[in-house]
Amino acid sequence: MTTTLITGANKGLGFETARRLVAAGHSVLLGSRDAERGRRAAERIGARPIRIDVTDDASVQAAAAAVGDLDVLVNNAGAQWEMTEDGIIGAPGLTADIMRDTFETNVFGPVRVLHAFLPLLRRSAAPVVVNVSSGLASLTSVTTPGHPAHAYPGVAYPASKTALNMVTVQYAKAFPEFRINAVEPGYTSTDLNGNQGHQSVEEGAEIIVRMASIGRDGPTGGFFDANGTLPW
């Protein structure tokens, strides 16, 4: 049985991904910062709860110590600190603290988790890593007038996801026996964006589930959405 860990999985895209992978026969470790929320979410779908705060070294190390085997890692936990009740904080209002907090979750978090779980993944016959990125990470899209990403004013969130894409590429090169990819779920209605997205979590989870289920002959070092390869 394929054992899969999903971070930030007690709600939203992470929960829907967990639900569908359980239905597909995976043994899913449902990661959550809040142990009780994670427990309740895991009970709903037949997953195993595991407390993991990707911003905390001790929490990640404890989670790794509690896991015996691992085949698939989905780095789903994310934060969008530049989105406030008053709107999106763009370049004029950007502070180092906003940038630092965003990178702590969206970049340092996946690296922290990868580092801790690499020994387990390397024992798998077919290790897979899915990094949940964003279409806003694409420099091509953000610099193309008329593209929806071009109009987004924020800095910290897109920059963090662009950095995550580079992490994806470099890890894929370093571990050719893995399948390591970044995915763009699309503008999905979740707490991350104040439920403003135009598509459902069922639609958004499609590419995450697909890339979490690839075999040894699947792609690696790529950036994908539901329709195919995306430009960097």
Contacts in CASP RR format, 6 or more apart in sequence:
PFRMAT RR
TARGET T0000
AUTHOR 0000-0000-0000
METHOD contacts of the structure
MODEL  1
MTTTLITGANKGLGFETARRLVAAGHSVLLGSRDAERGRRAAERIGARPI
RIDVTDDASVQAAAAAVGDLDVLVNNAGAQWEMTEDGIIGAPGLTADIMR
DTFETNVFGPVRVLHAFLPLLRRSAAPVVVNVSSGLASLTSVTTPGHPAH
AYPGVAYPASKTALNMVTVQYAKAFPEFRINAVEPGYTSTDLNGNQGHQS
VEEGAEIIVRMASIGRDGPTGGFFDANGTLPW
1 25 0 8 1.000
1 26 0 8 1.000
1 27 0 8 1.000
2 25 0 8 1.000
2 26 0 8 1.000
2 27 0 8 1.000
2 71 0 8 1.000
2 72 0 8 1.000
3 26 0 8 1.000
3 27 0 8 1.000
3 29 0 8 1.000
3 67 0 8 1.000
3 68 0 8 1.000
3 69 0 8 1.000
3 70 0 8 1.000
3 71 0 8 1.000
3 72 0 8 1.000
4 21 0 8 1.000
4 26 0 8 1.000
4 27 0 8 1.000
4 28 0 8 1.000
4 29 0 8 1.000
4 70 0 8 1.000
4 71 0 8 1.000
4 72 0 8 1.000
4 73 0 8 1.000
4 74 0 8 1.000
4 212 0 8 1.000
5 28 0 8 1.000
5 29 0 8 1.000
5 31 0 8 1.000
5 50 0 8 1.000
5 67 0 8 1.000
5 70 0 8 1.000
5 72 0 8 1.000
5 73 0 8 1.000
5 74 0 8 1.000
5 117 0 8 1.000
6 14 0 8 1.000
6 17 0 8 1.000
6 18 0 8 1.000
6 21 0 8 1.000
6 28 0 8 1.000
6 29 0 8 1.000
6 30 0 8 1.000
6 31 0 8 1.000
6 74 0 8 1.000
6 76 0 8 1.000
7 31 0 8 1.000
7 52 0 8 1.000
7 54 0 8 1.000
7 74 0 8 1.000
7 75 0 8 1.000
7 76 0 8 1.000
7 77 0 8 1.000
7 113 0 8 1.000
8 14 0 8 1.000
8 31 0 8 1.000
8 32 0 8 1.000
8 33 0 8 1.000
8 52 0 8 1.000
8 54 0 8 1.000
8 76 0 8 1.000
8 77 0 8 1.000
8 78 0 8 1.000
9 15 0 8 1.000
9 17 0 8 1.000
9 18 0 8 1.000
9 28 0 8 1.000
9 30 0 8 1.000
9 31 0 8 1.000
9 32 0 8 1.000
9 38 0 8 1.000
9 41 0 8 1.000
9 47 0 8 1.000
9 74 0 8 1.000
9 76 0 8 1.000
10 30 0 8 1.000
10 31 0 8 1.000
10 32 0 8 1.000
10 34 0 8 1.000
10 37 0 8 1.000
10 38 0 8 1.000
10 40 0 8 1.000
10 41 0 8 1.000
11 37 0 8 1.000
11 41 0 8 1.000
11 190 0 8 1.000
11 191 0 8 1.000
12 188 0 8 1.000
12 190 0 8 1.000
12 191 0 8 1.000
12 201 0 8 1.000
13 76 0 8 1.000
13 132 0 8 1.000
13 185 0 8 1.000
13 188 0 8 1.000
13 190 0 8 1.000
13 201 0 8 1.000
13 204 0 8 1.000
13 205 0 8 1.000
13 208 0 8 1.000
14 74 0 8 1.000
14 76 0 8 1.000
14 205 0 8 1.000
14 208 0 8 1.000
15 30 0 8 1.000
15 41 0 8 1.000
15 45 0 8 1.000
15 201 0 8 1.000
16 201 0 8 1.000
16 202 0 8 1.000
16 204 0 8 1.000
16 205 0 8 1.000
17 74 0 8 1.000
17 76 0 8 1.000
17 205 0 8 1.000
17 208 0 8 1.000
17 209 0 8 1.000
17 212 0 8 1.000
18 28 0 8 1.000
18 30 0 8 1.000
18 41 0 8 1.000
18 42 0 8 1.000
18 45 0 8 1.000
18 47 0 8 1.000
19 44 0 8 1.000
19 45 0 8 1.000
20 205 0 8 1.000
20 209 0 8 1.000
21 28 0 8 1.000
21 209 0 8 1.000
21 212 0 8 1.000
21 213 0 8 1.000
22 28 0 8 1.000
22 45 0 8 1.000
22 46 0 8 1.000
22 47 0 8 1.000
24 209 0 8 1.000
24 213 0 8 1.000
26 72 0 8 1.000
26 212 0 8 1.000
27 48 0 8 1.000
28 45 0 8 1.000
28 46 0 8 1.000
28 47 0 8 1.000
28 48 0 8 1.000
29 47 0 8 1.000
29 48 0 8 1.000
29 49 0 8 1.000
29 50 0 8 1.000
29 67 0 8 1.000
29 70 0 8 1.000
30 38 0 8 1.000
30 41 0 8 1.000
30 42 0 8 1.000
30 45 0 8 1.000
30 47 0 8 1.000
30 48 0 8 1.000
30 49 0 8 1.000
30 50 0 8 1.000
31 38 0 8 1.000
31 49 0 8 1.000
31 50 0 8 1.000
31 51 0 8 1.000
31 52 0 8 1.000
31 63 0 8 1.000
32 38 0 8 1.000
32 41 0 8 1.000
32 49 0 8 1.000
32 50 0 8 1.000
32 51 0 8 1.000
32 52 0 8 1.000
33 51 0 8 1.000
33 52 0 8 1.000
33 53 0 8 1.000
33 59 0 8 1.000
33 77 0 8 1.000
34 51 0 8 1.000
35 49 0 8 1.000
35 51 0 8 1.000
38 49 0 8 1.000
38 51 0 8 1.000
39 49 0 8 1.000
41 47 0 8 1.000
41 49 0 8 1.000
42 48 0 8 1.000
42 49 0 8 1.000
43 49 0 8 1.000
50 63 0 8 1.000
50 66 0 8 1.000
50 67 0 8 1.000
51 59 0 8 1.000
51 62 0 8 1.000
51 63 0 8 1.000
52 59 0 8 1.000
52 60 0 8 1.000
52 63 0 8 1.000
52 113 0 8 1.000
53 59 0 8 1.000
53 60 0 8 1.000
54 60 0 8 1.000
54 75 0 8 1.000
54 77 0 8 1.000
54 78 0 8 1.000
54 105 0 8 1.000
54 109 0 8 1.000
54 110 0 8 1.000
54 112 0 8 1.000
54 113 0 8 1.000
55 104 0 8 1.000
55 105 0 8 1.000
55 108 0 8 1.000
55 109 0 8 1.000
55 112 0 8 1.000
57 112 0 8 1.000
60 109 0 8 1.000
60 112 0 8 1.000
60 113 0 8 1.000
60 116 0 8 1.000
61 116 0 8 1.000
63 116 0 8 1.000
64 116 0 8 1.000
64 117 0 8 1.000
64 119 0 8 1.000
64 120 0 8 1.000
67 117 0 8 1.000
67 120 0 8 1.000
68 120 0 8 1.000
69 120 0 8 1.000
69 123 0 8 1.000
69 124 0 8 1.000
70 117 0 8 1.000
70 120 0 8 1.000
70 121 0 8 1.000
70 124 0 8 1.000
70 127 0 8 1.000
71 121 0 8 1.000
71 124 0 8 1.000
71 125 0 8 1.000
71 126 0 8 1.000
71 127 0 8 1.000
71 128 0 8 1.000
72 127 0 8 1.000
72 128 0 8 1.000
72 129 0 8 1.000
72 130 0 8 1.000
72 212 0 8 1.000
73 113 0 8 1.000
73 114 0 8 1.000
73 117 0 8 1.000
73 121 0 8 1.000
73 128 0 8 1.000
73 129 0 8 1.000
73 130 0 8 1.000
74 129 0 8 1.000
74 130 0 8 1.000
74 132 0 8 1.000
74 208 0 8 1.000
74 212 0 8 1.000
75 109 0 8 1.000
75 110 0 8 1.000
75 113 0 8 1.000
75 114 0 8 1.000
75 129 0 8 1.000
75 130 0 8 1.000
75 131 0 8 1.000
75 132 0 8 1.000
75 164 0 8 1.000
76 130 0 8 1.000
76 132 0 8 1.000
76 208 0 8 1.000
77 105 0 8 1.000
77 109 0 8 1.000
78 105 0 8 1.000
78 106 0 8 1.000
78 132 0 8 1.000
78 192 0 8 1.000
79 101 0 8 1.000
79 102 0 8 1.000
79 105 0 8 1.000
79 106 0 8 1.000
79 192 0 8 1.000
80 102 0 8 1.000
80 157 0 8 1.000
80 192 0 8 1.000
80 193 0 8 1.000
81 98 0 8 1.000
81 101 0 8 1.000
81 102 0 8 1.000
81 156 0 8 1.000
81 157 0 8 1.000
82 88 0 8 1.000
82 89 0 8 1.000
82 90 0 8 1.000
82 94 0 8 1.000
82 98 0 8 1.000
82 102 0 8 1.000
82 154 0 8 1.000
82 155 0 8 1.000
82 156 0 8 1.000
82 157 0 8 1.000
83 89 0 8 1.000
83 157 0 8 1.000
83 192 0 8 1.000
83 193 0 8 1.000
83 194 0 8 1.000
88 152 0 8 1.000
88 153 0 8 1.000
88 154 0 8 1.000
89 98 0 8 1.000
89 154 0 8 1.000
89 156 0 8 1.000
90 153 0 8 1.000
90 154 0 8 1.000
90 155 0 8 1.000
91 153 0 8 1.000
91 154 0 8 1.000
91 155 0 8 1.000
94 154 0 8 1.000
94 155 0 8 1.000
94 156 0 8 1.000
98 156 0 8 1.000
99 155 0 8 1.000
99 156 0 8 1.000
99 159 0 8 1.000
102 156 0 8 1.000
102 157 0 8 1.000
102 159 0 8 1.000
102 160 0 8 1.000
103 156 0 8 1.000
103 159 0 8 1.000
103 160 0 8 1.000
103 163 0 8 1.000
105 160 0 8 1.000
106 157 0 8 1.000
106 160 0 8 1.000
106 161 0 8 1.000
106 163 0 8 1.000
106 164 0 8 1.000
107 160 0 8 1.000
107 163 0 8 1.000
107 164 0 8 1.000
107 167 0 8 1.000
110 131 0 8 1.000
110 164 0 8 1.000
110 167 0 8 1.000
111 167 0 8 1.000
114 129 0 8 1.000
114 167 0 8 1.000
114 171 0 8 1.000
121 127 0 8 1.000
121 129 0 8 1.000
121 178 0 8 1.000
122 175 0 8 1.000
126 179 0 8 1.000
126 215 0 8 1.000
126 216 0 8 1.000
127 175 0 8 1.000
127 177 0 8 1.000
127 178 0 8 1.000
127 179 0 8 1.000
128 178 0 8 1.000
128 179 0 8 1.000
128 180 0 8 1.000
128 211 0 8 1.000
128 212 0 8 1.000
128 214 0 8 1.000
128 215 0 8 1.000
129 168 0 8 1.000
129 171 0 8 1.000
129 178 0 8 1.000
129 179 0 8 1.000
129 180 0 8 1.000
129 181 0 8 1.000
130 181 0 8 1.000
130 182 0 8 1.000
130 183 0 8 1.000
130 208 0 8 1.000
130 211 0 8 1.000
130 212 0 8 1.000
131 164 0 8 1.000
131 165 0 8 1.000
131 167 0 8 1.000
131 168 0 8 1.000
131 180 0 8 1.000
131 181 0 8 1.000
131 182 0 8 1.000
131 183 0 8 1.000
132 182 0 8 1.000
132 183 0 8 1.000
132 185 0 8 1.000
132 208 0 8 1.000
133 161 0 8 1.000
133 164 0 8 1.000
133 165 0 8 1.000
133 168 0 8 1.000
133 182 0 8 1.000
133 183 0 8 1.000
133 184 0 8 1.000
133 223 0 8 1.000
134 157 0 8 1.000
134 158 0 8 1.000
134 161 0 8 1.000
134 184 0 8 1.000
134 186 0 8 1.000
135 141 0 8 1.000
135 149 0 8 1.000
135 161 0 8 1.000
135 184 0 8 1.000
135 186 0 8 1.000
135 225 0 8 1.000
135 230 0 8 1.000
136 142 0 8 1.000
136 149 0 8 1.000
136 152 0 8 1.000
136 157 0 8 1.000
136 158 0 8 1.000
136 161 0 8 1.000
137 158 0 8 1.000
137 161 0 8 1.000
137 162 0 8 1.000
137 164 0 8 1.000
137 165 0 8 1.000
137 182 0 8 1.000
137 184 0 8 1.000
137 223 0 8 1.000
138 149 0 8 1.000
138 162 0 8 1.000
138 223 0 8 1.000
138 230 0 8 1.000
138 231 0 8 1.000
138 232 0 8 1.000
139 162 0 8 1.000
139 232 0 8 1.000
140 231 0 8 1.000
140 232 0 8 1.000
141 147 0 8 1.000
141 148 0 8 1.000
141 149 0 8 1.000
141 150 0 8 1.000
141 230 0 8 1.000
141 231 0 8 1.000
142 149 0 8 1.000
142 150 0 8 1.000
142 152 0 8 1.000
142 158 0 8 1.000
143 150 0 8 1.000
144 150 0 8 1.000
148 187 0 8 1.000
149 158 0 8 1.000
152 158 0 8 1.000
164 182 0 8 1.000
165 182 0 8 1.000
165 223 0 8 1.000
165 232 0 8 1.000
168 180 0 8 1.000
168 181 0 8 1.000
168 182 0 8 1.000
168 221 0 8 1.000
168 222 0 8 1.000
168 223 0 8 1.000
169 221 0 8 1.000
169 222 0 8 1.000
171 178 0 8 1.000
171 180 0 8 1.000
172 178 0 8 1.000
172 180 0 8 1.000
172 181 0 8 1.000
172 220 0 8 1.000
172 221 0 8 1.000
172 222 0 8 1.000
173 221 0 8 1.000
176 220 0 8 1.000
178 220 0 8 1.000
179 211 0 8 1.000
179 214 0 8 1.000
179 215 0 8 1.000
179 216 0 8 1.000
179 218 0 8 1.000
179 219 0 8 1.000
179 220 0 8 1.000
180 220 0 8 1.000
180 221 0 8 1.000
181 211 0 8 1.000
181 214 0 8 1.000
181 219 0 8 1.000
181 220 0 8 1.000
181 221 0 8 1.000
181 222 0 8 1.000
181 223 0 8 1.000
181 224 0 8 1.000
182 221 0 8 1.000
182 222 0 8 1.000
182 223 0 8 1.000
182 224 0 8 1.000
183 207 0 8 1.000
183 208 0 8 1.000
183 211 0 8 1.000
183 223 0 8 1.000
183 224 0 8 1.000
183 225 0 8 1.000
184 207 0 8 1.000
184 223 0 8 1.000
184 224 0 8 1.000
184 225 0 8 1.000
184 230 0 8 1.000
185 204 0 8 1.000
185 205 0 8 1.000
185 206 0 8 1.000
185 207 0 8 1.000
185 208 0 8 1.000
185 225 0 8 1.000
186 199 0 8 1.000
186 203 0 8 1.000
186 204 0 8 1.000
186 225 0 8 1.000
186 226 0 8 1.000
187 193 0 8 1.000
187 196 0 8 1.000
187 197 0 8 1.000
187 198 0 8 1.000
187 199 0 8 1.000
188 197 0 8 1.000
188 199 0 8 1.000
188 200 0 8 1.000
188 201 0 8 1.000
188 203 0 8 1.000
188 204 0 8 1.000
189 195 0 8 1.000
189 196 0 8 1.000
189 197 0 8 1.000
189 198 0 8 1.000
189 199 0 8 1.000
189 200 0 8 1.000
189 201 0 8 1.000
190 197 0 8 1.000
190 201 0 8 1.000
203 226 0 8 1.000
204 226 0 8 1.000
206 226 0 8 1.000
207 224 0 8 1.000
207 225 0 8 1.000
207 226 0 8 1.000
210 226 0 8 1.000
211 224 0 8 1.000
222 229 0 8 1.000
223 229 0 8 1.000
223 230 0 8 1.000
223 231 0 8 1.000
223 232 0 8 1.000
224 230 0 8 1.000
END
